[in-house]
Amino acid sequence: MAELSVQDVDVTLGRHEVLRGASVRVRPGELVTLLGPNGAGKTMLLRSVLGVVDRGRGKVRAGGDDPARLPAAERARRVAYLPQSRPLAWPVRVRDVVALGRFAHGVSSGRPRGEDAAAVERALSACDLQALADRPCDTLSGGELCRAHVARAMAAEAPILLADEPTEALDPLHEHQVMSLIRGYADAGNAALVVLHEAALAARFADRLAWLHGGRIVADGPPETTLTPARMAEVYGVRAGVRRIDGDWSVSIAGPA
């Protein structure tokens, strides 16, 4: 088990301050979603955790260590990362793409064996990809390819998951399937930090919603206290109706605030 802690992180690109004192904590067993408009710094926050971009200030710990200072293989074993941009146009089998998630465990090429093979099969099954396992990836739909990448991240079986818009291009059924999978991952004692755009979907699955606006976390708490019309107006600049019926959430957008 591992905990993710991001404290007062600043990131500046050129003259543009992307993150300003951003802080968020994800404990084992928690699924936290990052919400915010385009350009708010959500992707940059995930990249700053990994040390892909320089932090001007602040501290990040994943299981007690700064991921940016860990050897690449150890970082990959500790933190699985699903980036927002994940193009794949060549005819690699789905099963082989998912097996890439075991690279940090010593699987370099060929057919994985033992526990590595079992991890790949668990990820294929969880993402409903068994029937597509031997299909070339360049024959998949956008949603199918998205699920293959989610399975790759899951196959790593790292204690921390960073996922940047994992439901992009998915139909409603597979949106819920992928989020249910990540919810189960967290319930097993792992920590998940996930970027989403759909507030209702985030509220349905997350323990906490972290709202990012102007490079800062302006609110962090359970959906019951943070998903409000006022928050939607503050963060997204929209007039929104928020309802909860029988434990589920509905967010309707009426127009600009």
C-alpha positions in Angstrom: 0.0 0.0 0.0 1.2 3.6 -0.7 -0.1 7.1 -0.1 0.3 10.0 -2.5 0.9 13.4 -1.1 1.3 16.6 -3.2 2.1 19.7 -1.1 2.3 23.3 -2.3 3.5 22.5 -5.8 4.3 25.3 -8.3 5.0 24.7 -12.0 5.9 27.4 -14.4 6.3 26.9 -18.2 8.0 29.8 -19.8 6.3 32.9 -18.3 3.1 31.1 -17.5 2.5 29.9 -14.0 0.5 26.7 -14.5 0.3 25.5 -10.9 0.4 27.7 -7.8 0.6 26.0 -4.4 -1.4 23.0 -5.5 -1.9 20.4 -2.8 -3.8 17.1 -2.7 -3.5 13.9 -0.7 -4.7 10.4 -1.7 -4.7 7.8 1.0 -4.7 4.0 0.4 -8.3 3.0 -0.3 -9.2 6.4 -1.8 -10.3 7.4 -5.3 -9.9 11.2 -5.8 -10.9 13.0 -9.0 -9.5 16.2 -10.3 -12.1 18.4 -11.8 -11.6 21.7 -13.6 -11.8 23.5 -17.0 -9.4 23.1 -19.9 -6.1 24.7 -19.0 -6.6 24.6 -15.3 -3.5 22.5 -14.8 -5.0 19.0 -14.2 -2.6 17.2 -16.5 0.3 19.2 -15.4 -0.4 18.2 -11.8 -0.2 14.6 -12.7 3.0 15.2 -14.7 4.5 17.1 -11.8 4.0 14.1 -9.5 6.1 11.9 -11.8 8.7 14.7 -12.2 8.2 14.9 -15.9 8.0 18.7 -15.5 10.1 20.7 -13.1 8.5 21.8 -9.8 9.6 25.3 -8.9 8.4 24.6 -5.3 6.6 22.0 -3.3 7.0 18.4 -2.2 5.6 15.2 -3.7 5.7 11.8 -1.9 4.5 8.4 -3.2 4.9 5.8 -0.6 7.3 8.1 1.3 9.6 8.9 -1.7 9.7 11.6 -4.4 8.9 9.7 -7.6 11.1 12.1 -9.6 14.1 10.8 -7.6 13.4 7.1 -8.0 14.9 4.9 -10.7 12.5 4.6 -13.7 11.7 0.9 -13.0 11.0 1.5 -9.3 8.8 4.6 -10.1 6.8 2.5 -12.6 6.3 -0.2 -10.0 5.1 2.3 -7.5 3.0 4.6 -9.7 1.1 3.5 -12.8 0.4 6.4 -15.2 -2.3 6.6 -17.9 -1.6 9.7 -19.9 -4.2 11.8 -21.8 -2.5 11.4 -25.1 -1.9 7.7 -26.0 -1.8 7.2 -29.8 -1.1 3.7 -31.1 -1.4 3.2 -34.8 0.7 0.1 -35.5 -0.6 -3.5 -35.6 0.4 -4.6 -32.1 -1.9 -7.1 -30.5 -4.0 -5.9 -27.6 -2.6 -8.6 -25.3 1.0 -7.3 -26.1 0.0 -3.7 -25.3 -1.5 -4.8 -22.0 1.7 -6.8 -21.3 3.7 -3.6 -21.5 2.3 -2.8 -18.1 4.6 -5.5 -16.7 7.7 -4.0 -18.2 8.9 -2.6 -14.8 8.5 -6.1 -13.4 11.1 -7.4 -15.8 8.9 -8.5 -18.7 10.9 -7.2 -21.7 9.6 -9.2 -24.7 7.8 -12.4 -25.7 4.9 -14.0 -23.8 4.8 -13.2 -20.1 4.7 -16.1 -17.7 3.6 -16.9 -14.2 2.4 -14.0 -12.2 3.1 -11.6 -15.1 0.8 -13.6 -17.4 -1.9 -13.7 -14.6 -1.7 -9.9 -14.2 -2.2 -9.4 -17.9 -5.2 -11.8 -17.9 -6.8 -10.0 -14.9 -6.4 -6.7 -16.6 -7.9 -8.0 -19.9 -10.8 -9.5 -18.1 -11.5 -6.4 -15.9 -11.6 -4.2 -19.0 -13.8 -6.6 -21.0 -11.1 -7.2 -23.6 -10.8 -11.0 -23.7 -12.6 -11.2 -27.1 -10.2 -8.6 -28.5 -7.0 -9.8 -26.9 -5.5 -11.0 -30.2 -6.8 -8.2 -32.4 -4.3 -5.7 -33.8 -4.6 -2.3 -32.1 -4.9 -0.5 -35.4 -8.2 -2.3 -36.0 -9.8 -1.1 -32.8 -12.3 1.7 -32.3 -11.3 4.7 -30.2 -13.2 3.4 -27.2 -11.7 -0.1 -27.6 -8.2 1.3 -27.8 -8.9 3.5 -24.7 -9.8 0.3 -22.8 -6.6 -1.4 -23.9 -4.6 1.4 -22.5 -6.5 1.3 -19.2 -5.8 -2.4 -19.0 -2.1 -1.7 -19.6 -2.0 0.6 -16.6 -4.0 -1.8 -14.5 -1.6 -4.7 -15.4 1.2 -2.9 -13.6 -0.7 -3.5 -10.3 1.1 -0.5 -8.8 -0.2 0.8 -5.4 -0.8 4.3 -6.9 -2.6 5.1 -10.2 -2.6 8.4 -12.0 -5.2 8.4 -14.8 -5.7 11.4 -17.1 -9.2 11.2 -18.6 -9.5 7.4 -18.6 -13.1 7.5 -19.9 -12.4 9.7 -23.0 -14.0 8.3 -26.1 -15.9 5.6 -24.2 -19.7 5.0 -24.5 -21.7 5.3 -21.2 -21.5 1.5 -20.5 -17.7 1.4 -20.7 -17.4 4.8 -18.9 -19.0 3.2 -15.9 -17.1 -0.1 -16.4 -13.8 1.7 -16.3 -14.7 3.8 -13.3 -16.0 0.7 -11.5 -12.7 -0.9 -12.2 -10.8 2.0 -10.8 -13.2 2.1 -7.8 -12.4 -1.6 -7.2 -8.7 -0.8 -7.5 -9.0 1.8 -4.7 -11.2 -0.4 -2.6 -8.4 -3.0 -2.6 -6.3 -0.6 -0.7 -4.6 1.4 -3.5 -4.6 5.1 -4.2 -6.1 6.5 -7.4 -5.9 10.1 -8.6 -8.1 10.5 -11.8 -8.7 13.5 -14.1 -12.3 13.6 -15.3 -14.5 16.2 -17.0 -17.9 14.8 -16.1 -18.7 16.0 -12.6 -21.7 13.6 -12.2 -19.5 10.6 -13.1 -16.8 11.8 -10.7 -19.3 12.2 -7.9 -20.8 8.7 -8.6 -17.4 6.9 -8.0 -15.0 9.2 -6.1 -14.5 9.6 -2.4 -13.4 13.2 -2.9 -13.5 15.8 -5.6 -10.5 18.1 -5.9 -11.5 21.2 -7.9 -8.6 22.9 -9.8 -9.0 26.4 -11.1 -6.4 28.9 -12.1 -3.6 26.5 -11.0 -4.9 26.2 -7.5 -7.0 23.6 -5.7 -10.0 25.7 -4.7 -12.0 23.0 -3.0 -11.3 19.4 -1.9 -14.0 17.2 -0.3 -16.8 14.7 -0.7 -19.3 15.3 -3.5 -22.0 16.0 -1.0 -20.2 19.2 0.1 -18.3 20.3 -3.0 -20.5 19.5 -6.0 -22.8 22.5 -5.9 -24.2 25.1 -8.4 -22.0 27.7 -6.8 -18.9 25.5 -7.3 -19.8 24.8 -10.9 -20.2 28.6 -11.5 -16.9 29.3 -9.8 -14.8 26.7 -11.5 -16.5 26.2 -14.9 -18.3 29.5 -15.3 -21.7 27.8 -15.9 -25.2 27.9 -14.5 -25.8 24.3 -13.4 -28.5 22.3 -11.7 -27.2 19.6 -9.3 -29.4 16.8 -8.1 -28.9 13.6 -6.2 -31.6 10.9 -6.5 -31.3 7.5 -5.0 -27.6 7.9 -4.4 -26.9 8.9 -8.0 -25.9 12.3 -9.3 -27.3 14.5 -12.1 -25.7 17.7 -13.4 -27.5 19.8 -16.0 -25.9 22.8 -17.6 -28.2 25.7 -18.3 -25.7 28.1 -19.9 -22.9 30.6 -18.9 -23.0 31.9 -15.4 
